[in-house]
């Protein structure tokens, strides 16, 4: 347990940031799942729309450091390849 006022404040801030970051990661996973679900269903148009929503989300989280830049690039590349193979 934090003993000083400064340490108590940092603990409050850390908890606030943890909750925010976990909701952001959850949102990212939701968009990835929606895109993959559209790909599995064979709906190319819906997959493209979901992909266009997913990409800025991944880029934003990578820019802010919630996920690694290469991880975002890997997700985008693999999903884009699946969408292109649907044609």
N, C-alpha and C positions, 0 to 999 in steps of 0.2 A: 504494500500500500504506500502511496506517495505521502511524504511527510511535509514537504514544503509547499507553499502556495503555487510556486512555479511548476513543480512536479505534478500537482493536482490539476492544474490547467492543461499541461501537456497530455495528461491521461484523458481528460475530457476531449481534447482536440483529436487525439489518436482514435478514440472510440467513434467520434463523429466522422472522421475520415474513413475509418474501416467500414462503417455502415454505407457510406456513399460509394466507396469503391466496390463493395460487394454487390450493390444494386446495379452499378455500371457493368460489372462482369456478367451479371445475370441477364441484363438487357442484351449484351453481346451474344451470349449463348442462345437466347431466344431467337435473335435474328438469324443466326447460323442454322438453328434447327428448322426455322420456317423455310429457309432457302433449300436445305437438303430435303425437306418434306416435299416441296414442289418438284424437285428433281426426281425423287423416287416415284412420285405420282405421274411423271411424264409431262407435266404442264410447263412447257418451255417459257411461255410468256410470263406466267406467274413467277417462275424461277428467276427470270431476268429482273422483274420488278423487285423481288425480295433481295436479289444480289445488289441492286443499285442502292437499296436502303442499308444493307449490311456493310458495304465498303466504307462509307464515311464514318460509321460507328467504329469499325476496326481501326481506321486511321487515327481517329480522335483518341482512342484508348492507347494506341501505340505512342502517339505524340506526348500524351500525359504520363506515360510510363507504367500504366496498369498492366499492359502486356508488352512483350518484346516486339520490336519492329519486325524482326524476321518471322515471328509467329504470325503476325498480321499478314505479312506477305505470303506466307505458306498457306494460310486459310484461303486467302483471295485466289491464289494460283490454283489450288486444288479444286475449289468450287467452280471457278471459271472454266477449268478444263472439262469438268463434268457437264457444265451447261453447253459448251461448244460441241461436245460429243453427242448431244441430243439432236442436233440439226440433221 
